[in-house]
Amino acid sequence: MSSATPTPSTPKARRLPLAAPLRLGRPSDIWFKPALSVVAAVAPPNLLLVGLGRLDLAMYTMAGSLCALYAHNRPYAARAKTLVWVVLGMLGGLAVALVAASLTRNAVILVAVGAVLAAVQKVLCDATRIGPPAHVILIFVSSASLFVPQTLGQVPGHLALAAAAGVWAWLVGMAPVLVRPHGPERRATAQALKSAAAYAETAVAQTPGAGEGHPRARGDAYAAVQTAWQSLLAAGNRPSATRRALERLVIRAEVALAAPADADPARLRAWARDLRGTGPVPRPDDPRAGADELLGVAAERAVAPRPLWSRLGPLTPIAVRTALGCALAGYASLALGVGRPYWALVTAASLYQANITLTWSRTVQRVVGNLVGVLIFAAVAPVAHLGPLALVLCCLAFNFGAEAFISRNYWLGSVCVTPLALLVTEFPGYQPVGELVADRVVDTLVGALVGFAAALVVTNRRAGNRVEGALTAVDRAREGAARLLAAPGAAPAALAAAHRDLAAALVDLRATVDAASGEWWRRALPQERVVLAEQSGHRTLAATVRRQGLLPDPGTGTDTEDVRP
């Protein structure tokens, strides 16, 4: 799974590309789901407000409606809980912003409040791994609300509007369960099968060492399998024939990773295709295969997840970057006389990713997308100004476009997000187009420059320490699996659980190394140790699969050295 080479490296400044961040990728398999969901969540409240002649309140209903963008990859049992927390998080940030706006009109104080809110929202979204659109929507709503004239007496009513729209967004997000109750798990399993097939093909093509394959393909395959297990484990503890069948298919993907030379990529892809729609889940040839590992999955479901606080510590540099960058961007915007400093604040907040290289890529994408977006707004504004209904319909079109395009590249989605954000500011009343365009261009450039500068100043010096910690976790998980392999009477459930732990540790190691490698200035990483840990870890994984009877024992003894405790 390693993309590194086992040779010493010296830290140096990384080149920051310009063209690569703008390349378009393939659209998400489910791009239409968030796109349709957000339209379904936003349209009824906004059209109702148009009928009542109170479109000025649409900003508050949109706060709740935009919660429909979240958790589309999660099983419905987990999605129900996740959306509740998203709605509560949205209401919490909105409440703080509205109360602050009602207590003071001092822009300096409001920017400081917005910066702290942005840092908290960023860290919580990263720690909970909420997934896209993560903190950006929360920060956009809370930051914009800080600069809307407000009184304390109005706050409860505005929060009630947001809560009502949030309940509707929850219903929209959960509606597909009536048609395809296992849809997210089926998609995750299909992706694991397709990734395993792709890895098996590259491994076989690289003879005579069939079994290593292309490092990136192997890494993608292990990550896809791990994602599939996480999806199945998040689906709840109630037994289900469909879920058991999906688990057996994920086990077949693991078998392909352990012995790619013996895998049948065509069959793996056929199973993945059969998982589309609502038809029956395909069954492997031997329905008893993987029974021991299924016991391990059941045991893993009984294990309590890591507490949230344990994941907050490593995110401290990101929190400091976000707070500092947002505050400085907002103050720079104020110094230039821009009337909407929250745009600069939101721009800075949207940049921060796992490392400097990814943050730079997001900066390029944000600037390009916003600049193109303001031109589109200038062209569409005359149509939107025809009346409240035209304004709402334009917003709905841009809502759909943003979610339809953003999976191909962030900048392409920003082309729709920017005019949408500008149109939302016109809900209380139309404003001069030239003024809005000028303010948005200035705030985009200020937010991007100041935000990225803050990322350079606040370096992530703990990245190397986290790599060491990830290496230690892999070593411990591998030793635990090796001890079970050496014990003739090891329980099948314990062996399967050890397999899961080691696979998760290896995926986490690769993610940690990739994040640390993307820092601009850093100390040398233990590349040779990483490569050796991944190689021995994958051999131990193959040995556990063989021990569970899913693969024939080659009888060569080649794995013995690699699985010793």
C-alpha positions as CSV (number, residue, x, y, z in Angstrom):
1,M,0.0,0.0,0.0
2,S,3.0,2.3,0.3
3,S,3.7,4.9,-2.3
4,A,7.0,5.6,-0.7
5,T,10.4,4.0,-1.5
6,P,12.5,2.5,1.2
7,T,15.3,5.1,0.8
8,P,16.3,7.9,3.2
9,S,14.9,11.3,2.3
10,T,15.8,14.8,3.4
11,P,13.2,17.5,4.1
12,K,12.8,20.2,1.5
13,A,10.4,22.7,0.3
14,R,7.7,21.2,-1.8
15,R,6.6,22.7,-5.1
16,L,3.1,24.1,-5.0
17,P,1.4,23.4,-8.4
18,L,-1.0,25.7,-10.3
19,A,-2.5,23.5,-13.0
20,A,-2.9,20.2,-11.1
21,P,-5.5,21.5,-8.6
22,L,-7.8,22.5,-11.5
23,R,-7.9,19.1,-13.3
24,L,-11.4,17.6,-13.4
25,G,-12.0,14.2,-12.0
26,R,-14.8,11.7,-12.5
27,P,-18.2,12.7,-11.0
28,S,-19.2,10.9,-7.8
29,D,-21.4,7.8,-8.3
30,I,-24.1,9.5,-6.3
31,W,-23.7,13.2,-7.3
32,F,-27.4,13.5,-8.0
33,K,-28.4,12.5,-4.5
34,P,-27.1,15.6,-2.6
35,A,-28.0,17.7,-5.6
36,L,-31.7,16.6,-5.6
37,S,-31.8,16.5,-1.8
38,V,-30.7,20.1,-1.3
39,V,-33.3,21.3,-3.9
40,A,-36.0,19.3,-2.2
41,A,-35.0,20.7,1.2
42,V,-34.6,24.3,0.1
43,A,-37.6,24.7,-2.3
44,P,-40.6,24.3,0.0
45,P,-39.6,26.7,2.8
46,N,-38.4,29.4,0.3
47,L,-41.5,29.1,-1.9
48,L,-43.7,29.3,1.2
49,L,-41.9,32.5,2.2
50,V,-42.3,33.9,-1.3
51,G,-46.1,33.3,-1.0
52,L,-46.1,35.0,2.4
53,G,-44.1,37.9,1.2
54,R,-41.3,37.3,3.7
55,L,-38.4,36.2,1.6
56,D,-36.2,38.3,4.0
57,L,-36.5,35.3,6.4
58,A,-35.1,32.8,3.9
59,M,-31.6,33.1,5.2
60,Y,-32.8,31.4,8.4
61,T,-34.7,28.6,6.8
62,M,-31.8,27.9,4.4
63,A,-29.6,27.3,7.5
64,G,-31.7,24.3,8.3
65,S,-32.3,23.2,4.7
66,L,-28.6,23.0,3.9
67,C,-28.3,20.2,6.5
68,A,-29.7,18.0,3.8
69,L,-26.2,18.1,2.1
70,Y,-24.7,15.8,4.8
71,A,-24.3,12.1,5.4
72,H,-25.3,10.7,2.0
73,N,-22.6,8.0,2.2
74,R,-23.8,6.7,5.7
75,P,-26.2,3.8,6.3
76,Y,-29.6,5.1,7.3
77,A,-29.3,4.1,10.9
78,A,-26.2,6.1,11.2
79,R,-27.5,8.8,8.9
80,A,-30.5,9.5,11.2
81,K,-28.2,10.2,14.2
82,T,-25.7,12.1,12.1
83,L,-28.3,14.5,10.6
84,V,-29.7,15.2,14.1
85,W,-26.2,16.3,15.2
86,V,-25.7,18.3,12.1
87,V,-29.0,20.2,12.6
88,L,-28.1,20.7,16.3
89,G,-24.6,21.9,15.3
90,M,-26.1,24.3,12.7
91,L,-28.5,25.7,15.3
92,G,-25.8,26.1,17.9
93,G,-23.5,28.1,15.6
94,L,-26.5,30.1,14.3
95,A,-27.6,30.9,17.9
96,V,-24.1,32.1,18.9
97,A,-24.0,34.3,15.8
98,L,-27.4,35.8,16.2
99,V,-26.9,36.6,19.9
100,A,-23.6,38.2,19.2
101,A,-25.1,40.2,16.4
102,S,-27.9,41.4,18.7
103,L,-25.5,42.4,21.4
104,T,-23.0,44.5,19.4
105,R,-22.4,46.0,16.0
106,N,-18.7,46.3,16.5
107,A,-17.2,44.6,13.4
108,V,-13.9,43.9,15.2
109,I,-15.6,41.9,17.9
110,L,-17.9,40.1,15.4
111,V,-14.9,39.0,13.3
112,A,-13.2,37.6,16.4
113,V,-16.4,35.7,17.3
114,G,-16.6,34.4,13.7
115,A,-13.0,33.3,13.7
116,V,-13.4,31.3,17.0
117,L,-16.7,29.8,15.7
118,A,-14.9,28.7,12.5
119,A,-12.1,27.1,14.4
120,V,-14.5,25.1,16.6
121,Q,-16.7,24.0,13.7
122,K,-13.6,23.0,11.7
123,V,-12.2,20.9,14.5
124,L,-15.4,19.2,15.4
125,C,-16.2,18.3,11.8
126,D,-12.7,16.9,11.3
127,A,-12.8,15.0,14.6
128,T,-16.2,13.4,13.9
129,R,-15.2,12.8,10.2
130,I,-18.6,14.1,9.2
131,G,-17.6,14.2,5.5
132,P,-18.4,16.8,2.8
133,P,-19.4,19.6,2.9
134,A,-17.9,19.5,6.4
135,H,-17.3,22.8,8.1
136,V,-17.8,25.1,5.1
137,I,-21.6,25.3,5.2
138,L,-21.7,25.7,9.0
139,I,-19.1,28.5,8.9
140,F,-20.9,30.2,5.9
141,V,-24.2,30.4,7.8
142,S,-22.8,31.4,11.2
143,S,-20.4,34.0,9.7
144,A,-23.1,35.6,7.5
145,S,-25.5,35.7,10.4
146,L,-23.0,37.8,12.5
147,F,-23.5,40.8,10.2
148,V,-27.3,40.7,9.9
149,P,-29.0,43.4,12.1
150,Q,-30.7,41.5,15.0
151,T,-32.4,42.0,18.3
152,L,-32.5,39.6,21.2
153,G,-36.3,39.3,20.8
154,Q,-36.0,38.2,17.2
155,V,-33.5,35.4,18.0
156,P,-36.0,32.7,19.2
157,G,-38.2,33.1,16.1
158,H,-35.3,33.0,13.7
159,L,-34.0,29.9,15.4
160,A,-37.4,28.3,15.2
161,L,-37.5,28.8,11.5
162,A,-34.1,27.2,11.1
163,A,-35.1,24.3,13.3
164,A,-38.3,23.7,11.3
165,A,-36.3,23.7,8.1
166,G,-33.8,21.4,9.7
167,V,-36.5,18.9,10.5
168,W,-37.7,19.0,6.9
169,A,-34.0,18.5,5.8
170,W,-33.8,15.4,8.1
171,L,-36.9,13.9,6.4
172,V,-35.5,14.6,3.0
173,G,-32.2,12.9,3.9
174,M,-34.0,9.9,5.3
175,A,-36.6,9.5,2.5
176,P,-34.6,7.1,0.3
177,V,-34.7,4.4,3.1
178,L,-38.2,3.7,2.0
179,V,-37.0,2.6,-1.5
180,R,-33.5,1.3,-1.0
181,P,-32.9,0.6,2.7
182,H,-29.4,-0.8,2.2
183,G,-28.3,1.6,-0.5
184,P,-25.2,3.1,1.2
185,E,-23.8,-0.3,2.3
186,R,-24.4,-1.7,-1.2
187,R,-22.5,1.2,-2.8
188,A,-19.6,0.9,-0.3
189,T,-19.3,-2.9,-0.9
190,A,-19.4,-2.4,-4.7
191,Q,-16.6,0.1,-4.5
192,A,-14.5,-2.3,-2.4
193,L,-15.1,-5.1,-5.0
194,K,-14.1,-2.8,-7.9
195,S,-11.0,-1.5,-6.1
196,A,-9.9,-5.1,-5.3
197,A,-10.4,-6.1,-8.9
198,A,-8.3,-3.1,-10.1
199,Y,-5.5,-4.0,-7.7
200,A,-5.6,-7.7,-8.7
201,E,-5.2,-6.8,-12.3
202,T,-2.2,-4.5,-11.6
203,A,-0.6,-7.1,-9.3
204,V,-0.9,-9.9,-11.9
205,A,0.5,-7.6,-14.6
206,Q,3.6,-7.0,-12.6
207,T,5.0,-10.5,-12.8
208,P,7.1,-12.2,-11.5
209,G,6.3,-10.5,-8.3
210,A,2.5,-10.9,-8.6
211,G,1.2,-9.9,-5.2
212,E,2.7,-6.5,-4.7
213,G,1.0,-4.6,-7.6
214,H,0.9,-0.9,-8.0
215,P,1.4,0.8,-4.6
216,R,-1.4,3.4,-5.1
217,A,-3.8,0.7,-6.4
218,R,-3.2,-1.4,-3.3
219,G,-3.6,1.6,-1.1
220,D,-6.9,2.6,-2.7
221,A,-8.1,-1.0,-2.5
222,Y,-7.4,-1.4,1.2
223,A,-8.9,2.0,1.9
224,A,-12.1,1.0,0.0
225,V,-12.4,-2.3,1.9
226,Q,-11.9,-0.4,5.2
227,T,-14.6,2.1,4.2
228,A,-16.9,-0.8,3.3
229,W,-16.4,-2.4,6.8
230,Q,-17.0,1.0,8.5
231,S,-20.2,1.4,6.5
232,L,-21.4,-2.1,7.5
233,L,-20.4,-1.7,11.1
234,A,-22.2,1.7,11.3
235,A,-25.4,0.1,10.0
236,G,-26.4,-1.0,13.5
237,N,-26.4,-4.2,15.5
238,R,-29.6,-5.8,14.3
239,P,-28.8,-8.9,12.2
240,S,-29.9,-8.8,8.6
241,A,-29.6,-11.3,5.8
242,T,-28.7,-8.6,3.3
243,R,-26.0,-7.2,5.6
244,R,-24.5,-10.7,6.1
245,A,-24.4,-11.2,2.4
246,L,-22.7,-7.8,1.9
247,E,-20.2,-8.7,4.6
248,R,-19.3,-12.0,2.7
249,L,-18.7,-10.0,-0.4
250,V,-16.3,-7.6,1.4
251,I,-14.5,-10.7,2.7
252,R,-14.1,-11.8,-0.9
253,A,-12.6,-8.4,-1.7
254,E,-10.1,-9.0,1.2
255,V,-9.3,-12.4,-0.2
256,A,-8.5,-10.8,-3.5
257,L,-6.1,-8.4,-1.8
258,A,-4.4,-11.2,0.1
259,A,-3.9,-13.3,-3.0
260,P,-4.4,-11.1,-6.2
261,A,-2.9,-13.8,-8.4
262,D,-5.7,-16.1,-7.5
263,A,-8.5,-13.5,-7.8
264,D,-11.0,-13.2,-10.6
265,P,-11.4,-9.5,-11.4
266,A,-14.3,-10.2,-13.8
267,R,-16.3,-11.9,-11.1
268,L,-15.5,-9.2,-8.6
269,R,-16.8,-6.5,-11.0
270,A,-19.8,-8.6,-11.8
271,W,-20.7,-8.8,-8.2
272,A,-20.2,-5.0,-7.9
273,R,-22.6,-4.5,-10.9
274,D,-25.2,-6.8,-9.3
275,L,-25.3,-4.5,-6.2
276,R,-26.8,-1.7,-8.2
277,G,-30.5,-1.1,-7.7
278,T,-32.6,-3.1,-5.3
279,G,-32.1,-6.7,-6.6
280,P,-30.9,-9.5,-4.5
281,V,-27.3,-9.4,-3.2
282,P,-25.1,-11.9,-5.1
283,R,-23.9,-14.9,-3.1
284,P,-20.3,-16.2,-3.3
285,D,-19.9,-19.8,-4.5
286,D,-19.4,-21.1,-0.9
287,P,-21.9,-19.5,1.4
288,R,-19.9,-20.8,4.4
289,A,-16.7,-19.0,3.4
290,G,-15.9,-16.2,5.8
291,A,-18.1,-17.6,8.7
292,D,-15.2,-17.1,11.1
293,E,-14.6,-13.6,10.0
294,L,-18.2,-12.8,10.4
295,L,-17.9,-13.7,14.0
296,G,-15.1,-11.2,14.3
297,V,-17.3,-8.5,12.7
298,A,-20.0,-9.3,15.3
299,A,-17.4,-8.9,18.0
300,E,-16.2,-5.6,16.6
301,R,-19.8,-4.2,16.6
302,A,-19.8,-4.7,20.4
303,V,-16.7,-2.5,20.9
304,A,-17.4,1.1,21.9
305,P,-16.0,3.7,19.5
306,R,-13.1,6.0,20.5
307,P,-14.2,9.0,22.5
308,L,-14.4,12.3,20.7
309,W,-11.9,14.0,22.9
310,S,-9.2,11.6,22.0
311,R,-9.3,12.8,18.4
312,L,-9.1,16.5,19.2
313,G,-5.5,16.8,20.3
314,P,-3.9,16.2,16.9
315,L,-6.1,18.8,15.4
316,T,-4.7,21.7,17.4
317,P,-2.5,23.1,14.6
318,I,-5.5,23.1,12.2
319,A,-7.6,24.9,14.9
320,V,-5.0,27.6,15.3
321,R,-4.6,28.0,11.6
322,T,-8.3,28.4,11.1
323,A,-8.8,30.9,14.0
324,L,-5.7,33.0,13.0
325,G,-6.4,32.9,9.3
326,C,-10.1,33.8,9.6
327,A,-9.4,36.6,12.0
328,L,-6.7,38.2,10.0
329,A,-8.7,37.8,6.7
330,G,-11.7,39.5,8.3
331,Y,-9.6,42.4,9.7
332,A,-7.8,42.9,6.4
333,S,-11.2,43.1,4.7
334,L,-12.3,45.7,7.3
335,A,-9.2,47.7,6.7
336,L,-9.9,47.8,3.0
337,G,-13.4,49.2,3.7
338,V,-15.3,46.1,2.4
339,G,-18.7,46.0,3.9
340,R,-19.0,42.2,4.1
341,P,-15.8,40.9,5.9
342,Y,-17.5,37.6,6.5
343,W,-16.8,36.7,2.9
344,A,-13.1,36.9,3.5
345,L,-13.5,35.0,6.7
346,V,-15.4,32.2,5.0
347,T,-12.8,32.1,2.1
348,A,-10.0,31.6,4.6
349,A,-11.9,29.0,6.6
350,S,-12.6,26.9,3.4
351,L,-8.9,26.6,2.6
352,Y,-7.6,24.6,5.5
353,Q,-7.0,20.9,4.7
354,A,-4.9,18.2,6.2
355,N,-1.6,19.7,5.1
356,I,0.0,22.7,3.3
357,T,0.0,21.1,-0.1
358,L,-3.7,20.3,0.0
359,T,-4.4,23.8,1.5
360,W,-2.6,25.4,-1.5
361,S,-4.6,23.3,-3.9
362,R,-7.8,24.4,-2.3
363,T,-6.6,28.0,-2.4
364,V,-6.1,27.8,-6.2
365,Q,-9.5,26.1,-6.6
366,R,-11.3,28.7,-4.4
367,V,-9.9,31.7,-6.2
368,V,-10.5,30.4,-9.7
369,G,-14.0,29.2,-8.9
370,N,-15.0,32.5,-7.1
371,L,-13.7,34.7,-9.9
372,V,-15.6,32.8,-12.6
373,G,-18.6,32.7,-10.3
374,V,-18.9,36.4,-9.9
375,L,-18.9,36.8,-13.7
376,I,-21.8,34.3,-13.8
377,F,-23.6,36.2,-11.1
378,A,-23.3,39.5,-13.1
379,A,-24.9,37.7,-16.1
380,V,-27.7,36.1,-14.1
381,A,-28.5,39.0,-11.8
382,P,-30.9,40.8,-14.2
383,V,-33.0,37.6,-14.4
384,A,-33.0,37.1,-10.6
385,H,-34.1,40.7,-10.2
386,L,-37.4,40.1,-12.1
387,G,-39.1,39.1,-8.8
388,P,-38.9,37.1,-5.7
389,L,-39.9,33.9,-7.5
390,A,-37.2,34.3,-10.1
391,L,-34.7,34.9,-7.3
392,V,-35.6,31.7,-5.5
393,L,-35.6,29.7,-8.8
394,C,-32.1,31.0,-9.6
395,C,-30.9,29.9,-6.1
396,L,-32.4,26.5,-6.6
397,A,-30.6,26.1,-9.9
398,F,-27.3,27.1,-8.4
399,N,-27.9,24.8,-5.4
400,F,-28.3,21.9,-7.8
401,G,-25.3,22.9,-9.9
402,A,-23.0,23.2,-7.0
403,E,-23.6,19.7,-5.8
404,A,-23.7,18.2,-9.3
405,F,-20.3,19.7,-10.2
406,I,-18.3,19.8,-6.9
407,S,-17.4,16.1,-6.9
408,R,-15.5,16.6,-10.2
409,N,-13.4,19.4,-8.7
410,Y,-14.0,21.9,-5.9
411,W,-13.4,24.9,-8.2
412,L,-16.2,23.8,-10.5
413,G,-18.6,23.6,-7.6
414,S,-17.5,27.1,-6.5
415,V,-18.5,28.4,-9.8
416,C,-22.1,27.8,-8.7
417,V,-21.6,28.4,-5.0
418,T,-20.4,31.9,-5.5
419,P,-23.5,33.3,-7.4
420,L,-25.6,31.4,-4.9
421,A,-24.0,33.1,-2.0
422,L,-24.4,36.5,-3.7
423,L,-28.1,35.9,-4.5
424,V,-28.8,34.9,-0.9
425,T,-27.6,38.4,0.3
426,E,-30.4,39.8,-1.9
427,F,-33.2,38.0,-0.1
428,P,-33.9,41.1,2.1
429,G,-33.7,43.4,-0.9
430,Y,-31.9,43.9,-4.2
431,Q,-28.4,45.5,-4.1
432,P,-26.2,47.1,-6.8
433,V,-24.6,44.3,-8.8
434,G,-21.3,46.2,-9.3
435,E,-20.9,46.7,-5.6
436,L,-21.6,43.0,-4.8
437,V,-19.1,41.8,-7.5
438,A,-16.4,44.2,-6.4
439,D,-16.7,43.3,-2.7
440,R,-16.7,39.5,-3.5
441,V,-13.6,39.8,-5.6
442,V,-11.7,41.7,-3.0
443,D,-12.8,39.5,-0.2
444,T,-11.9,36.4,-2.2
445,L,-8.3,37.6,-2.9
446,V,-7.8,38.9,0.7
447,G,-9.2,35.7,2.3
448,A,-7.1,33.5,0.1
449,L,-3.8,35.4,0.5
450,V,-4.1,36.0,4.3
451,G,-5.6,32.5,4.9
452,F,-2.8,30.7,3.1
453,A,-0.2,32.9,4.8
454,A,-1.6,31.9,8.2
455,A,-1.2,28.2,7.1
456,L,2.4,28.8,6.3
457,V,3.0,30.5,9.7
458,V,1.3,27.9,11.8
459,T,3.2,24.8,10.8
460,N,2.1,21.3,11.8
461,R,5.2,20.2,13.8
462,R,3.3,17.2,15.2
463,A,2.9,15.5,11.9
464,G,6.1,13.5,12.4
465,N,5.0,12.5,15.9
466,R,1.8,11.2,14.5
467,V,3.6,9.1,11.9
468,E,5.6,7.5,14.8
469,G,2.4,6.8,16.6
470,A,0.8,5.3,13.5
471,L,3.9,3.1,13.1
472,T,3.6,1.9,16.7
473,A,0.0,1.1,16.2
474,V,0.7,-1.0,13.2
475,D,3.5,-2.8,15.0
476,R,1.2,-3.6,17.9
477,A,-1.6,-4.8,15.7
478,R,0.7,-6.9,13.7
479,E,2.3,-8.5,16.8
480,G,-1.2,-9.2,18.2
481,A,-2.2,-10.9,14.9
482,A,1.1,-12.9,14.8
483,R,0.6,-14.2,18.3
484,L,-2.8,-15.5,17.4
485,L,-1.4,-17.1,14.3
486,A,1.2,-18.8,16.4
487,A,-1.4,-20.2,18.8
488,P,-3.0,-23.4,17.4
489,G,-6.2,-22.9,19.5
490,A,-6.8,-19.3,18.6
491,A,-10.5,-18.4,18.5
492,P,-11.8,-17.6,15.0
493,A,-13.6,-14.5,16.2
494,A,-10.4,-13.2,17.8
495,L,-8.3,-13.9,14.7
496,A,-10.9,-12.1,12.5
497,A,-11.0,-9.1,14.9
498,A,-7.2,-8.9,14.8
499,H,-7.4,-8.9,11.0
500,R,-9.7,-5.9,11.2
501,D,-7.5,-4.1,13.7
502,L,-4.4,-4.5,11.5
503,A,-6.1,-3.5,8.3
504,A,-7.5,-0.3,10.0
505,A,-4.0,0.5,11.4
506,L,-2.4,0.1,8.0
507,V,-5.0,2.4,6.4
508,D,-4.5,5.0,9.1
509,L,-0.7,4.8,8.7
510,R,-1.0,5.5,5.0
511,A,-3.3,8.5,5.6
512,T,-1.0,9.8,8.3
513,V,2.1,9.6,6.1
514,D,0.3,11.2,3.2
515,A,-0.8,14.1,5.4
516,A,2.7,14.6,6.9
517,S,4.3,14.4,3.5
518,G,2.2,17.3,2.3
519,E,3.6,19.8,4.8
520,W,5.7,22.4,3.0
521,W,8.6,22.4,5.5
522,R,9.0,19.3,7.6
523,R,11.6,17.0,9.1
524,A,12.6,13.8,7.4
525,L,10.0,11.1,7.6
526,P,11.0,7.5,8.4
527,Q,10.2,6.3,4.9
528,E,12.1,3.0,5.2
529,R,10.3,2.1,8.4
530,V,7.0,2.9,6.8
531,V,7.6,0.7,3.8
532,L,8.8,-2.2,5.8
533,A,5.8,-1.9,8.3
534,E,3.4,-1.9,5.4
535,Q,5.0,-4.8,3.6
536,S,5.1,-7.0,6.7
537,G,1.6,-5.9,7.7
538,H,0.1,-6.9,4.4
539,R,1.9,-10.3,4.6
540,T,0.4,-10.8,8.0
541,L,-3.0,-9.9,6.7
542,A,-2.6,-12.5,4.0
543,A,-1.6,-15.1,6.6
544,T,-4.7,-14.4,8.7
545,V,-6.9,-14.8,5.7
546,R,-5.2,-18.1,4.9
547,R,-5.5,-19.2,8.5
548,Q,-9.3,-18.7,8.4
549,G,-9.5,-21.1,5.5
550,L,-10.4,-18.6,2.9
551,L,-7.2,-19.3,0.9
552,P,-5.3,-22.6,0.4
553,D,-2.1,-22.8,2.4
554,P,0.8,-22.7,-0.1
555,G,2.9,-24.8,2.2
556,T,6.0,-22.9,1.2
557,G,6.7,-21.3,4.6
558,T,7.3,-17.9,2.9
559,D,5.1,-16.1,5.3
560,T,6.6,-17.5,8.5
561,E,9.2,-14.9,9.0
562,D,6.8,-12.1,8.5
563,V,4.2,-13.2,11.0
564,R,6.4,-13.9,14.0
565,P,5.4,-11.9,17.1
